[in-house]
């Protein structure tokens, strides 16, 4: 786990929007998504519930 991955997660948690968070962080949304997936794998929990239209925090993400 890297500190930047946690910062990425916080940005998404605050906005609940991958594209807005990615723009604020200066990343492509796909790169941000890959980093969050990597963080989730390393932690062994899902932090975000994703659909095509929304992002929400799971209980572990909260």
C-alpha positions in Angstrom: 0.0 0.0 0.0 1.2 3.5 -0.9 0.3 6.8 0.7 -0.7 8.1 -2.7 -3.3 5.3 -3.0 -4.9 6.5 0.2 -4.9 10.1 -1.0 -6.6 8.8 -4.2 -9.2 7.0 -2.2 -9.9 10.1 -0.1 -10.4 12.2 -3.2 -13.0 9.8 -4.5 -14.6 9.4 -1.1 -15.0 13.2 -0.9 -16.4 13.7 -4.5 -18.0 10.3 -5.0 -17.1 10.7 -8.6 -14.1 9.1 -10.4 -13.8 11.7 -13.2 -13.9 14.7 -10.9 -11.4 13.1 -8.5 -9.1 12.2 -11.3 -9.2 15.7 -12.7 -8.4 17.2 -9.3 -5.5 14.7 -8.9 -4.2 15.2 -12.5 -4.8 11.6 -13.5 -6.8 9.7 -16.1 -9.9 8.2 -14.6 -8.8 4.7 -15.8 -5.4 5.1 -13.9 -7.2 6.2 -10.8 -9.6 3.3 -11.0 -6.6 0.8 -11.4 -4.9 2.3 -8.3 -8.1 2.0 -6.2 -8.6 -1.6 -7.4 -5.0 -2.3 -6.4 -5.6 -0.8 -2.9 -8.8 -2.9 -2.5 -6.9 -6.1 -3.4 -4.1 -5.3 -1.0 -6.6 -4.6 1.8 -8.8 -7.5 0.9 -12.0 -5.4 1.0 -14.1 -3.4 -1.3 -14.0 0.3 -0.5 -16.3 1.5 -3.2 -19.5 0.3 -4.7 -19.4 1.3 -8.4 -22.2 1.4 -11.0 -22.1 3.0 -14.4 -23.9 6.1 -12.9 -22.7 6.3 -9.3 -20.0 5.6 -6.7 -20.7 5.1 -3.1 -18.7 4.0 -0.1 -19.0 0.5 1.3 -19.1 0.0 5.0 -15.3 -0.8 4.9 -14.8 2.5 2.9 -16.7 4.5 5.4 
